[in-house]
């Protein structure tokens, strides 16, 4: 990109304007693509999935299963008596 203070004639001005337009179009396109990705990422279903995934990873499934087995065993032993 040219420095605007260095522009000395009409041809350089036209080239600088063209370069600016190209750069603006490129950045608009990139921003549009990023918006589409962000919109897809923050959809309600994806946010729900992320919440469930974070909760599921923090649960100690082995401890829950062991506790359930112990309660079931205690309930069976109580019924036998």
PDB file with SEQRES, HELIX, SHEET and CRYST1 records, atoms N, CA, C and O in Angstrom:
SEQRES   1 A   81  UNK UNK UNK UNK UNK UNK UNK UNK UNK UNK UNK UNK UNK          
SEQRES   2 A   81  UNK UNK UNK UNK UNK UNK UNK UNK UNK UNK UNK UNK UNK          
SEQRES   3 A   81  UNK UNK UNK UNK UNK UNK UNK UNK UNK UNK UNK UNK UNK          
SEQRES   4 A   81  UNK UNK UNK UNK UNK UNK UNK UNK UNK UNK UNK UNK UNK          
SEQRES   5 A   81  UNK UNK UNK UNK UNK UNK UNK UNK UNK UNK UNK UNK UNK          
SEQRES   6 A   81  UNK UNK UNK UNK UNK UNK UNK UNK UNK UNK UNK UNK UNK          
SEQRES   7 A   81  UNK UNK UNK                                                  
HELIX    1 AA1 UNK A    4  UNK A    6  5                                   3    
HELIX    2 AA2 UNK A   10  UNK A   41  1                                  32    
HELIX    3 AA3 UNK A   44  UNK A   58  1                                  15    
HELIX    4 AA4 UNK A   61  UNK A   80  1                                  20    
CRYST1    1.000    1.000    1.000  90.00  90.00  90.00 P 1           1          
ATOM      1  N   UNK A   1       0.849  -1.165   0.000  1.00  0.00           N  
ATOM      2  CA  UNK A   1       0.000   0.000   0.000  1.00  0.00           C  
ATOM      3  C   UNK A   1       0.900   1.235   0.000  1.00  0.00           C  
ATOM      4  O   UNK A   1       1.891   1.308   0.728  1.00  0.00           O  
ATOM      5  N   UNK A   2       0.527   2.196  -0.835  1.00  0.00           N  
ATOM      6  CA  UNK A   2       1.308   3.434  -0.923  1.00  0.00           C  
ATOM      7  C   UNK A   2       1.034   4.337   0.257  1.00  0.00           C  
ATOM      8  O   UNK A   2      -0.050   4.320   0.840  1.00  0.00           O  
ATOM      9  N   UNK A   3       2.017   5.112   0.594  1.00  0.00           N  
ATOM     10  CA  UNK A   3       1.796   6.157   1.589  1.00  0.00           C  
ATOM     11  C   UNK A   3       1.160   7.324   0.846  1.00  0.00           C  
ATOM     12  O   UNK A   3       1.617   7.698  -0.234  1.00  0.00           O  
ATOM     13  N   UNK A   4       0.138   7.882   1.404  1.00  0.00           N  
ATOM     14  CA  UNK A   4      -0.615   8.904   0.683  1.00  0.00           C  
ATOM     15  C   UNK A   4       0.184  10.184   0.503  1.00  0.00           C  
ATOM     16  O   UNK A   4      -0.056  10.914  -0.459  1.00  0.00           O  
ATOM     17  N   UNK A   5       1.109  10.478   1.377  1.00  0.00           N  
ATOM     18  CA  UNK A   5       1.931  11.681   1.236  1.00  0.00           C  
ATOM     19  C   UNK A   5       2.915  11.543   0.080  1.00  0.00           C  
ATOM     20  O   UNK A   5       3.416  12.546  -0.429  1.00  0.00           O  
ATOM     21  N   UNK A   6       3.199  10.295  -0.345  1.00  0.00           N  
ATOM     22  CA  UNK A   6       4.157  10.068  -1.429  1.00  0.00           C  
ATOM     23  C   UNK A   6       3.504  10.081  -2.806  1.00  0.00           C  
ATOM     24  O   UNK A   6       4.212   9.964  -3.806  1.00  0.00           O  
ATOM     25  N   UNK A   7       2.199  10.217  -2.896  1.00  0.00           N  
ATOM     26  CA  UNK A   7       1.506  10.222  -4.184  1.00  0.00           C  
ATOM     27  C   UNK A   7       1.793  11.549  -4.881  1.00  0.00           C  
ATOM     28  O   UNK A   7       1.575  12.627  -4.329  1.00  0.00           O  
ATOM     29  N   UNK A   8       2.297  11.431  -6.135  1.00  0.00           N  
ATOM     30  CA  UNK A   8       2.719  12.641  -6.843  1.00  0.00           C  
ATOM     31  C   UNK A   8       1.910  12.923  -8.092  1.00  0.00           C  
ATOM     32  O   UNK A   8       1.911  14.052  -8.582  1.00  0.00           O  
ATOM     33  N   UNK A   9       1.214  11.912  -8.624  1.00  0.00           N  
ATOM     34  CA  UNK A   9       0.443  12.166  -9.841  1.00  0.00           C  
ATOM     35  C   UNK A   9      -0.853  11.358  -9.827  1.00  0.00           C  
ATOM     36  O   UNK A   9      -1.119  10.572  -8.917  1.00  0.00           O  
ATOM     37  N   UNK A  10      -1.636  11.580 -10.860  1.00  0.00           N  
ATOM     38  CA  UNK A  10      -2.961  10.965 -10.946  1.00  0.00           C  
ATOM     39  C   UNK A  10      -2.875   9.443 -11.061  1.00  0.00           C  
ATOM     40  O   UNK A  10      -3.704   8.732 -10.495  1.00  0.00           O  
ATOM     41  N   UNK A  11      -1.880   8.942 -11.789  1.00  0.00           N  
ATOM     42  CA  UNK A  11      -1.749   7.492 -11.956  1.00  0.00           C  
ATOM     43  C   UNK A  11      -1.458   6.799 -10.622  1.00  0.00           C  
ATOM     44  O   UNK A  11      -2.016   5.741 -10.333  1.00  0.00           O  
ATOM     45  N   UNK A  12      -0.590   7.395  -9.823  1.00  0.00           N  
ATOM     46  CA  UNK A  12      -0.302   6.823  -8.505  1.00  0.00           C  
ATOM     47  C   UNK A  12      -1.536   6.872  -7.602  1.00  0.00           C  
ATOM     48  O   UNK A  12      -1.786   5.950  -6.826  1.00  0.00           O  
ATOM     49  N   UNK A  13      -2.303   7.957  -7.712  1.00  0.00           N  
ATOM     50  CA  UNK A  13      -3.530   8.080  -6.926  1.00  0.00           C  
ATOM     51  C   UNK A  13      -4.528   7.001  -7.330  1.00  0.00           C  
ATOM     52  O   UNK A  13      -5.143   6.363  -6.475  1.00  0.00           O  
ATOM     53  N   UNK A  14      -4.687   6.799  -8.633  1.00  0.00           N  
ATOM     54  CA  UNK A  14      -5.609   5.779  -9.127  1.00  0.00           C  
ATOM     55  C   UNK A  14      -5.165   4.386  -8.674  1.00  0.00           C  
ATOM     56  O   UNK A  14      -5.995   3.570  -8.273  1.00  0.00           O  
ATOM     57  N   UNK A  15      -3.872   4.116  -8.738  1.00  0.00           N  
ATOM     58  CA  UNK A  15      -3.356   2.815  -8.303  1.00  0.00           C  
ATOM     59  C   UNK A  15      -3.578   2.625  -6.803  1.00  0.00           C  
ATOM     60  O   UNK A  15      -3.946   1.534  -6.368  1.00  0.00           O  
ATOM     61  N   UNK A  16      -3.362   3.660  -6.020  1.00  0.00           N  
ATOM     62  CA  UNK A  16      -3.565   3.561  -4.570  1.00  0.00           C  
ATOM     63  C   UNK A  16      -5.027   3.319  -4.232  1.00  0.00           C  
ATOM     64  O   UNK A  16      -5.343   2.524  -3.347  1.00  0.00           O  
ATOM     65  N   UNK A  17      -5.917   4.003  -4.938  1.00  0.00           N  
ATOM     66  CA  UNK A  17      -7.351   3.799  -4.708  1.00  0.00           C  
ATOM     67  C   UNK A  17      -7.738   2.372  -5.070  1.00  0.00           C  
ATOM     68  O   UNK A  17      -8.508   1.736  -4.351  1.00  0.00           O  
ATOM     69  N   UNK A  18      -7.212   1.863  -6.178  1.00  0.00           N  
ATOM     70  CA  UNK A  18      -7.482   0.479  -6.570  1.00  0.00           C  
ATOM     71  C   UNK A  18      -6.974  -0.512  -5.531  1.00  0.00           C  
ATOM     72  O   UNK A  18      -7.654  -1.483  -5.200  1.00  0.00           O  
ATOM     73  N   UNK A  19      -5.772  -0.257  -5.021  1.00  0.00           N  
ATOM     74  CA  UNK A  19      -5.216  -1.140  -3.983  1.00  0.00           C  
ATOM     75  C   UNK A  19      -6.069  -1.107  -2.721  1.00  0.00           C  
ATOM     76  O   UNK A  19      -6.313  -2.143  -2.102  1.00  0.00           O  
ATOM     77  N   UNK A  20      -6.518   0.080  -2.345  1.00  0.00           N  
ATOM     78  CA  UNK A  20      -7.373   0.197  -1.159  1.00  0.00           C  
ATOM     79  C   UNK A  20      -8.684  -0.551  -1.347  1.00  0.00           C  
ATOM     80  O   UNK A  20      -9.146  -1.242  -0.439  1.00  0.00           O  
ATOM     81  N   UNK A  21      -9.286  -0.413  -2.528  1.00  0.00           N  
ATOM     82  CA  UNK A  21     -10.547  -1.115  -2.796  1.00  0.00           C  
ATOM     83  C   UNK A  21     -10.343  -2.626  -2.727  1.00  0.00           C  
ATOM     84  O   UNK A  21     -11.169  -3.344  -2.164  1.00  0.00           O  
ATOM     85  N   UNK A  22      -9.238  -3.106  -3.304  1.00  0.00           N  
ATOM     86  CA  UNK A  22      -8.951  -4.547  -3.259  1.00  0.00           C  
ATOM     87  C   UNK A  22      -8.764  -5.029  -1.826  1.00  0.00           C  
ATOM     88  O   UNK A  22      -9.268  -6.086  -1.445  1.00  0.00           O  
ATOM     89  N   UNK A  23      -8.035  -4.246  -1.039  1.00  0.00           N  
ATOM     90  CA  UNK A  23      -7.799  -4.631   0.352  1.00  0.00           C  
ATOM     91  C   UNK A  23      -9.092  -4.624   1.156  1.00  0.00           C  
ATOM     92  O   UNK A  23      -9.317  -5.510   1.982  1.00  0.00           O  
ATOM     93  N   UNK A  24      -9.944  -3.629   0.920  1.00  0.00           N  
ATOM     94  CA  UNK A  24     -11.231  -3.563   1.621  1.00  0.00           C  
ATOM     95  C   UNK A  24     -12.102  -4.754   1.249  1.00  0.00           C  
ATOM     96  O   UNK A  24     -12.719  -5.361   2.125  1.00  0.00           O  
ATOM     97  N   UNK A  25     -12.163  -5.101  -0.037  1.00  0.00           N  
ATOM     98  CA  UNK A  25     -12.961  -6.250  -0.475  1.00  0.00           C  
ATOM     99  C   UNK A  25     -12.435  -7.548   0.138  1.00  0.00           C  
ATOM    100  O   UNK A  25     -13.216  -8.405   0.553  1.00  0.00           O  
ATOM    101  N   UNK A  26     -11.114  -7.688   0.191  1.00  0.00           N  
ATOM    102  CA  UNK A  26     -10.512  -8.894   0.765  1.00  0.00           C  
ATOM    103  C   UNK A  26     -10.848  -9.007   2.257  1.00  0.00           C  
ATOM    104  O   UNK A  26     -11.170 -10.089   2.748  1.00  0.00           O  
ATOM    105  N   UNK A  27     -10.771  -7.889   2.964  1.00  0.00           N  
ATOM    106  CA  UNK A  27     -11.085  -7.912   4.396  1.00  0.00           C  
ATOM    107  C   UNK A  27     -12.574  -8.132   4.635  1.00  0.00           C  
ATOM    108  O   UNK A  27     -12.950  -8.805   5.595  1.00  0.00           O  
ATOM    109  N   UNK A  28     -13.434  -7.569   3.769  1.00  0.00           N  
ATOM    110  CA  UNK A  28     -14.878  -7.813   3.901  1.00  0.00           C  
ATOM    111  C   UNK A  28     -15.188  -9.292   3.706  1.00  0.00           C  
ATOM    112  O   UNK A  28     -15.993  -9.864   4.441  1.00  0.00           O  
ATOM    113  N   UNK A  29     -14.552  -9.907   2.722  1.00  0.00           N  
ATOM    114  CA  UNK A  29     -14.775 -11.330   2.459  1.00  0.00           C  
ATOM    115  C   UNK A  29     -14.304 -12.173   3.645  1.00  0.00           C  
ATOM    116  O   UNK A  29     -14.998 -13.097   4.070  1.00  0.00           O  
ATOM    117  N   UNK A  30     -13.126 -11.851   4.174  1.00  0.00           N  
ATOM    118  CA  UNK A  30     -12.589 -12.588   5.316  1.00  0.00           C  
ATOM    119  C   UNK A  30     -13.491 -12.428   6.535  1.00  0.00           C  
ATOM    120  O   UNK A  30     -13.743 -13.396   7.252  1.00  0.00           O  
ATOM    121  N   UNK A  31     -13.975 -11.217   6.770  1.00  0.00           N  
ATOM    122  CA  UNK A  31     -14.864 -10.966   7.898  1.00  0.00           C  
ATOM    123  C   UNK A  31     -16.177 -11.726   7.731  1.00  0.00           C  
ATOM    124  O   UNK A  31     -16.711 -12.259   8.703  1.00  0.00           O  
ATOM    125  N   UNK A  32     -16.698 -11.779   6.507  1.00  0.00           N  
ATOM    126  CA  UNK A  32     -17.918 -12.534   6.244  1.00  0.00           C  
ATOM    127  C   UNK A  32     -17.743 -14.015   6.516  1.00  0.00           C  
ATOM    128  O   UNK A  32     -18.635 -14.658   7.069  1.00  0.00           O  
ATOM    129  N   UNK A  33     -16.593 -14.562   6.130  1.00  0.00           N  
ATOM    130  CA  UNK A  33     -16.320 -15.979   6.397  1.00  0.00           C  
ATOM    131  C   UNK A  33     -16.215 -16.239   7.898  1.00  0.00           C  
ATOM    132  O   UNK A  33     -16.734 -17.238   8.397  1.00  0.00           O  
ATOM    133  N   UNK A  34     -15.548 -15.344   8.609  1.00  0.00           N  
ATOM    134  CA  UNK A  34     -15.405 -15.512  10.054  1.00  0.00           C  
ATOM    135  C   UNK A  34     -16.755 -15.392  10.745  1.00  0.00           C  
ATOM    136  O   UNK A  34     -17.010 -16.097  11.721  1.00  0.00           O  
ATOM    137  N   UNK A  35     -17.628 -14.508  10.255  1.00  0.00           N  
ATOM    138  CA  UNK A  35     -18.956 -14.366  10.845  1.00  0.00           C  
ATOM    139  C   UNK A  35     -19.751 -15.658  10.661  1.00  0.00           C  
ATOM    140  O   UNK A  35     -20.439 -16.107  11.577  1.00  0.00           O  
ATOM    141  N   UNK A  36     -19.650 -16.249   9.470  1.00  0.00           N  
ATOM    142  CA  UNK A  36     -20.353 -17.505   9.218  1.00  0.00           C  
ATOM    143  C   UNK A  36     -19.884 -18.613  10.145  1.00  0.00           C  
ATOM    144  O   UNK A  36     -20.695 -19.379  10.665  1.00  0.00           O  
ATOM    145  N   UNK A  37     -18.577 -18.698  10.351  1.00  0.00           N  
ATOM    146  CA  UNK A  37     -18.038 -19.722  11.254  1.00  0.00           C  
ATOM    147  C   UNK A  37     -18.493 -19.475  12.690  1.00  0.00           C  
ATOM    148  O   UNK A  37     -18.868 -20.412  13.394  1.00  0.00           O  
ATOM    149  N   UNK A  38     -18.460 -18.217  13.122  1.00  0.00           N  
ATOM    150  CA  UNK A  38     -18.883 -17.892  14.492  1.00  0.00           C  
ATOM    151  C   UNK A  38     -20.370 -18.163  14.672  1.00  0.00           C  
ATOM    152  O   UNK A  38     -20.793 -18.653  15.719  1.00  0.00           O  
ATOM    153  N   UNK A  39     -21.161 -17.846  13.655  1.00  0.00           N  
ATOM    154  CA  UNK A  39     -22.607 -18.082  13.730  1.00  0.00           C  
ATOM    155  C   UNK A  39     -22.899 -19.573  13.862  1.00  0.00           C  
ATOM    156  O   UNK A  39     -23.766 -19.975  14.638  1.00  0.00           O  
ATOM    157  N   UNK A  40     -22.174 -20.390  13.105  1.00  0.00           N  
ATOM    158  CA  UNK A  40     -22.353 -21.840  13.207  1.00  0.00           C  
ATOM    159  C   UNK A  40     -21.886 -22.365  14.562  1.00  0.00           C  
ATOM    160  O   UNK A  40     -22.525 -23.236  15.152  1.00  0.00           O  
ATOM    161  N   UNK A  41     -20.766 -21.830  15.049  1.00  0.00           N  
ATOM    162  CA  UNK A  41     -20.206 -22.316  16.314  1.00  0.00           C  
ATOM    163  C   UNK A  41     -21.117 -21.987  17.491  1.00  0.00           C  
ATOM    164  O   UNK A  41     -21.278 -22.806  18.396  1.00  0.00           O  
ATOM    165  N   UNK A  42     -21.709 -20.805  17.488  1.00  0.00           N  
ATOM    166  CA  UNK A  42     -22.533 -20.376  18.617  1.00  0.00           C  
ATOM    167  C   UNK A  42     -24.018 -20.667  18.412  1.00  0.00           C  
ATOM    168  O   UNK A  42     -24.864 -19.983  18.987  1.00  0.00           O  
ATOM    169  N   UNK A  43     -24.342 -21.666  17.607  1.00  0.00           N  
ATOM    170  CA  UNK A  43     -25.738 -22.063  17.441  1.00  0.00           C  
ATOM    171  C   UNK A  43     -26.225 -22.691  18.746  1.00  0.00           C  
ATOM    172  O   UNK A  43     -25.415 -23.221  19.507  1.00  0.00           O  
ATOM    173  N   UNK A  44     -27.530 -22.644  19.021  1.00  0.00           N  
ATOM    174  CA  UNK A  44     -28.044 -23.219  20.271  1.00  0.00           C  
ATOM    175  C   UNK A  44     -27.683 -24.691  20.448  1.00  0.00           C  
ATOM    176  O   UNK A  44     -27.341 -25.120  21.550  1.00  0.00           O  
ATOM    177  N   UNK A  45     -27.757 -25.454  19.378  1.00  0.00           N  
ATOM    178  CA  UNK A  45     -27.448 -26.883  19.512  1.00  0.00           C  
ATOM    179  C   UNK A  45     -25.976 -27.107  19.831  1.00  0.00           C  
ATOM    180  O   UNK A  45     -25.642 -27.980  20.631  1.00  0.00           O  
ATOM    181  N   UNK A  46     -25.097 -26.331  19.217  1.00  0.00           N  
ATOM    182  CA  UNK A  46     -23.672 -26.499  19.494  1.00  0.00           C  
ATOM    183  C   UNK A  46     -23.331 -26.029  20.902  1.00  0.00           C  
ATOM    184  O   UNK A  46     -22.493 -26.642  21.563  1.00  0.00           O  
ATOM    185  N   UNK A  47     -23.957 -24.957  21.377  1.00  0.00           N  
ATOM    186  CA  UNK A  47     -23.720 -24.504  22.746  1.00  0.00           C  
ATOM    187  C   UNK A  47     -24.210 -25.541  23.753  1.00  0.00           C  
ATOM    188  O   UNK A  47     -23.559 -25.782  24.770  1.00  0.00           O  
ATOM    189  N   UNK A  48     -25.357 -26.154  23.468  1.00  0.00           N  
ATOM    190  CA  UNK A  48     -25.861 -27.208  24.354  1.00  0.00           C  
ATOM    191  C   UNK A  48     -24.902 -28.394  24.363  1.00  0.00           C  
ATOM    192  O   UNK A  48     -24.622 -28.966  25.417  1.00  0.00           O  
ATOM    193  N   UNK A  49     -24.408 -28.755  23.201  1.00  0.00           N  
ATOM    194  CA  UNK A  49     -23.442 -29.855  23.109  1.00  0.00           C  
ATOM    195  C   UNK A  49     -22.184 -29.547  23.921  1.00  0.00           C  
ATOM    196  O   UNK A  49     -21.687 -30.409  24.646  1.00  0.00           O  
ATOM    197  N   UNK A  50     -21.669 -28.319  23.802  1.00  0.00           N  
ATOM    198  CA  UNK A  50     -20.465 -27.945  24.547  1.00  0.00           C  
ATOM    199  C   UNK A  50     -20.713 -27.984  26.050  1.00  0.00           C  
ATOM    200  O   UNK A  50     -19.842 -28.404  26.812  1.00  0.00           O  
ATOM    201  N   UNK A  51     -21.896 -27.547  26.482  1.00  0.00           N  
ATOM    202  CA  UNK A  51     -22.221 -27.574  27.914  1.00  0.00           C  
ATOM    203  C   UNK A  51     -22.300 -29.011  28.419  1.00  0.00           C  
ATOM    204  O   UNK A  51     -21.751 -29.336  29.472  1.00  0.00           O  
ATOM    205  N   UNK A  52     -22.981 -29.866  27.669  1.00  0.00           N  
ATOM    206  CA  UNK A  52     -23.102 -31.275  28.074  1.00  0.00           C  
ATOM    207  C   UNK A  52     -21.734 -31.940  28.094  1.00  0.00           C  
ATOM    208  O   UNK A  52     -21.423 -32.706  29.005  1.00  0.00           O  
ATOM    209  N   UNK A  53     -20.927 -31.649  27.099  1.00  0.00           N  
ATOM    210  CA  UNK A  53     -19.592 -32.255  27.035  1.00  0.00           C  
ATOM    211  C   UNK A  53     -18.736 -31.828  28.227  1.00  0.00           C  
ATOM    212  O   UNK A  53     -18.005 -32.644  28.788  1.00  0.00           O  
ATOM    213  N   UNK A  54     -18.822 -30.553  28.616  1.00  0.00           N  
ATOM    214  CA  UNK A  54     -18.011 -30.106  29.754  1.00  0.00           C  
ATOM    215  C   UNK A  54     -18.520 -30.693  31.064  1.00  0.00           C  
ATOM    216  O   UNK A  54     -17.728 -31.000  31.955  1.00  0.00           O  
ATOM    217  N   UNK A  55     -19.833 -30.850  31.190  1.00  0.00           N  
ATOM    218  CA  UNK A  55     -20.391 -31.446  32.409  1.00  0.00           C  
ATOM    219  C   UNK A  55     -20.066 -32.936  32.464  1.00  0.00           C  
ATOM    220  O   UNK A  55     -19.687 -33.455  33.513  1.00  0.00           O  
ATOM    221  N   UNK A  56     -20.215 -33.614  31.340  1.00  0.00           N  
ATOM    222  CA  UNK A  56     -19.973 -35.057  31.312  1.00  0.00           C  
ATOM    223  C   UNK A  56     -18.527 -35.386  31.656  1.00  0.00           C  
ATOM    224  O   UNK A  56     -18.257 -36.411  32.282  1.00  0.00           O  
ATOM    225  N   UNK A  57     -17.603 -34.531  31.255  1.00  0.00           N  
ATOM    226  CA  UNK A  57     -16.202 -34.826  31.544  1.00  0.00           C  
ATOM    227  C   UNK A  57     -15.864 -34.586  33.008  1.00  0.00           C  
ATOM    228  O   UNK A  57     -14.870 -35.116  33.505  1.00  0.00           O  
ATOM    229  N   UNK A  58     -16.672 -33.798  33.707  1.00  0.00           N  
ATOM    230  CA  UNK A  58     -16.366 -33.511  35.111  1.00  0.00           C  
ATOM    231  C   UNK A  58     -17.039 -34.489  36.073  1.00  0.00           C  
ATOM    232  O   UNK A  58     -16.776 -34.445  37.275  1.00  0.00           O  
ATOM    233  N   UNK A  59     -17.898 -35.368  35.566  1.00  0.00           N  
ATOM    234  CA  UNK A  59     -18.593 -36.336  36.417  1.00  0.00           C  
ATOM    235  C   UNK A  59     -17.725 -37.579  36.575  1.00  0.00           C  
ATOM    236  O   UNK A  59     -17.169 -38.085  35.600  1.00  0.00           O  
ATOM    237  N   UNK A  60     -17.613 -38.066  37.804  1.00  0.00           N  
ATOM    238  CA  UNK A  60     -16.851 -39.286  38.077  1.00  0.00           C  
ATOM    239  C   UNK A  60     -17.796 -40.481  37.903  1.00  0.00           C  
ATOM    240  O   UNK A  60     -18.473 -40.893  38.845  1.00  0.00           O  
ATOM    241  N   UNK A  61     -17.829 -41.025  36.691  1.00  0.00           N  
ATOM    242  CA  UNK A  61     -18.776 -42.090  36.360  1.00  0.00           C  
ATOM    243  C   UNK A  61     -18.477 -43.377  37.121  1.00  0.00           C  
ATOM    244  O   UNK A  61     -19.399 -44.109  37.480  1.00  0.00           O  
ATOM    245  N   UNK A  62     -17.220 -43.657  37.366  1.00  0.00           N  
ATOM    246  CA  UNK A  62     -16.866 -44.881  38.098  1.00  0.00           C  
ATOM    247  C   UNK A  62     -17.392 -44.821  39.526  1.00  0.00           C  
ATOM    248  O   UNK A  62     -17.908 -45.813  40.041  1.00  0.00           O  
ATOM    249  N   UNK A  63     -17.265 -43.668  40.164  1.00  0.00           N  
ATOM    250  CA  UNK A  63     -17.764 -43.524  41.541  1.00  0.00           C  
ATOM    251  C   UNK A  63     -19.283 -43.640  41.581  1.00  0.00           C  
ATOM    252  O   UNK A  63     -19.833 -44.255  42.495  1.00  0.00           O  
ATOM    253  N   UNK A  64     -19.963 -43.057  40.601  1.00  0.00           N  
ATOM    254  CA  UNK A  64     -21.427 -43.166  40.550  1.00  0.00           C  
ATOM    255  C   UNK A  64     -21.870 -44.612  40.349  1.00  0.00           C  
ATOM    256  O   UNK A  64     -22.807 -45.077  40.998  1.00  0.00           O  
ATOM    257  N   UNK A  65     -21.197 -45.315  39.453  1.00  0.00           N  
ATOM    258  CA  UNK A  65     -21.550 -46.716  39.205  1.00  0.00           C  
ATOM    259  C   UNK A  65     -21.297 -47.565  40.445  1.00  0.00           C  
ATOM    260  O   UNK A  65     -22.113 -48.421  40.788  1.00  0.00           O  
ATOM    261  N   UNK A  66     -20.174 -47.334  41.118  1.00  0.00           N  
ATOM    262  CA  UNK A  66     -19.863 -48.086  42.334  1.00  0.00           C  
ATOM    263  C   UNK A  66     -20.891 -47.814  43.429  1.00  0.00           C  
ATOM    264  O   UNK A  66     -21.308 -48.733  44.134  1.00  0.00           O  
ATOM    265  N   UNK A  67     -21.299 -46.560  43.570  1.00  0.00           N  
ATOM    266  CA  UNK A  67     -22.310 -46.214  44.574  1.00  0.00           C  
ATOM    267  C   UNK A  67     -23.644 -46.881  44.248  1.00  0.00           C  
ATOM    268  O   UNK A  67     -24.328 -47.375  45.144  1.00  0.00           O  
ATOM    269  N   UNK A  68     -24.017 -46.897  42.960  1.00  0.00           N  
ATOM    270  CA  UNK A  68     -25.271 -47.533  42.555  1.00  0.00           C  
ATOM    271  C   UNK A  68     -25.235 -49.033  42.834  1.00  0.00           C  
ATOM    272  O   UNK A  68     -26.219 -49.604  43.303  1.00  0.00           O  
ATOM    273  N   UNK A  69     -24.108 -49.664  42.546  1.00  0.00           N  
ATOM    274  CA  UNK A  69     -23.977 -51.103  42.804  1.00  0.00           C  
ATOM    275  C   UNK A  69     -24.074 -51.385  44.295  1.00  0.00           C  
ATOM    276  O   UNK A  69     -24.731 -52.342  44.704  1.00  0.00           O  
ATOM    277  N   UNK A  70     -23.425 -50.559  45.112  1.00  0.00           N  
ATOM    278  CA  UNK A  70     -23.484 -50.763  46.568  1.00  0.00           C  
ATOM    279  C   UNK A  70     -24.901 -50.587  47.098  1.00  0.00           C  
ATOM    280  O   UNK A  70     -25.340 -51.351  47.958  1.00  0.00           O  
ATOM    281  N   UNK A  71     -25.628 -49.581  46.588  1.00  0.00           N  
ATOM    282  CA  UNK A  71     -27.017 -49.375  47.031  1.00  0.00           C  
ATOM    283  C   UNK A  71     -27.898 -50.536  46.593  1.00  0.00           C  
ATOM    284  O   UNK A  71     -28.751 -50.992  47.354  1.00  0.00           O  
ATOM    285  N   UNK A  72     -27.696 -51.011  45.376  1.00  0.00           N  
ATOM    286  CA  UNK A  72     -28.469 -52.147  44.883  1.00  0.00           C  
ATOM    287  C   UNK A  72     -28.180 -53.392  45.719  1.00  0.00           C  
ATOM    288  O   UNK A  72     -29.097 -54.140  46.058  1.00  0.00           O  
ATOM    289  N   UNK A  73     -26.923 -53.612  46.047  1.00  0.00           N  
ATOM    290  CA  UNK A  73     -26.545 -54.757  46.875  1.00  0.00           C  
ATOM    291  C   UNK A  73     -27.180 -54.646  48.262  1.00  0.00           C  
ATOM    292  O   UNK A  73     -27.678 -55.634  48.800  1.00  0.00           O  
ATOM    293  N   UNK A  74     -27.160 -53.439  48.838  1.00  0.00           N  
ATOM    294  CA  UNK A  74     -27.769 -53.235  50.160  1.00  0.00           C  
ATOM    295  C   UNK A  74     -29.274 -53.454  50.100  1.00  0.00           C  
ATOM    296  O   UNK A  74     -29.849 -54.027  51.026  1.00  0.00           O  
ATOM    297  N   UNK A  75     -29.922 -53.008  49.025  1.00  0.00           N  
ATOM    298  CA  UNK A  75     -31.368 -53.199  48.885  1.00  0.00           C  
ATOM    299  C   UNK A  75     -31.711 -54.674  48.755  1.00  0.00           C  
ATOM    300  O   UNK A  75     -32.700 -55.132  49.328  1.00  0.00           O  
ATOM    301  N   UNK A  76     -30.908 -55.421  48.010  1.00  0.00           N  
ATOM    302  CA  UNK A  76     -31.142 -56.862  47.855  1.00  0.00           C  
ATOM    303  C   UNK A  76     -30.953 -57.576  49.188  1.00  0.00           C  
ATOM    304  O   UNK A  76     -31.737 -58.460  49.533  1.00  0.00           O  
ATOM    305  N   UNK A  77     -29.923 -57.204  49.937  1.00  0.00           N  
ATOM    306  CA  UNK A  77     -29.682 -57.834  51.239  1.00  0.00           C  
ATOM    307  C   UNK A  77     -30.798 -57.511  52.229  1.00  0.00           C  
ATOM    308  O   UNK A  77     -31.173 -58.363  53.034  1.00  0.00           O  
ATOM    309  N   UNK A  78     -31.336 -56.284  52.178  1.00  0.00           N  
ATOM    310  CA  UNK A  78     -32.450 -55.912  53.059  1.00  0.00           C  
ATOM    311  C   UNK A  78     -33.701 -56.722  52.730  1.00  0.00           C  
ATOM    312  O   UNK A  78     -34.447 -57.094  53.636  1.00  0.00           O  
ATOM    313  N   UNK A  79     -33.941 -56.999  51.462  1.00  0.00           N  
ATOM    314  CA  UNK A  79     -35.125 -57.773  51.068  1.00  0.00           C  
ATOM    315  C   UNK A  79     -34.997 -59.224  51.507  1.00  0.00           C  
ATOM    316  O   UNK A  79     -35.997 -59.870  51.818  1.00  0.00           O  
ATOM    317  N   UNK A  80     -33.780 -59.736  51.536  1.00  0.00           N  
ATOM    318  CA  UNK A  80     -33.563 -61.125  51.943  1.00  0.00           C  
ATOM    319  C   UNK A  80     -33.860 -61.316  53.428  1.00  0.00           C  
ATOM    320  O   UNK A  80     -34.269 -62.399  53.848  1.00  0.00           O  
ATOM    321  N   UNK A  81     -33.658 -60.286  54.207  1.00  0.00           N  
ATOM    322  CA  UNK A  81     -33.854 -60.412  55.660  1.00  0.00           C  
ATOM    323  C   UNK A  81     -35.261 -60.302  56.026  1.00  0.00           C  
ATOM    324  O   UNK A  81     -35.601 -60.385  57.207  1.00  0.00           O  
TER     325      UNK A  81                                                      
END                                                                             
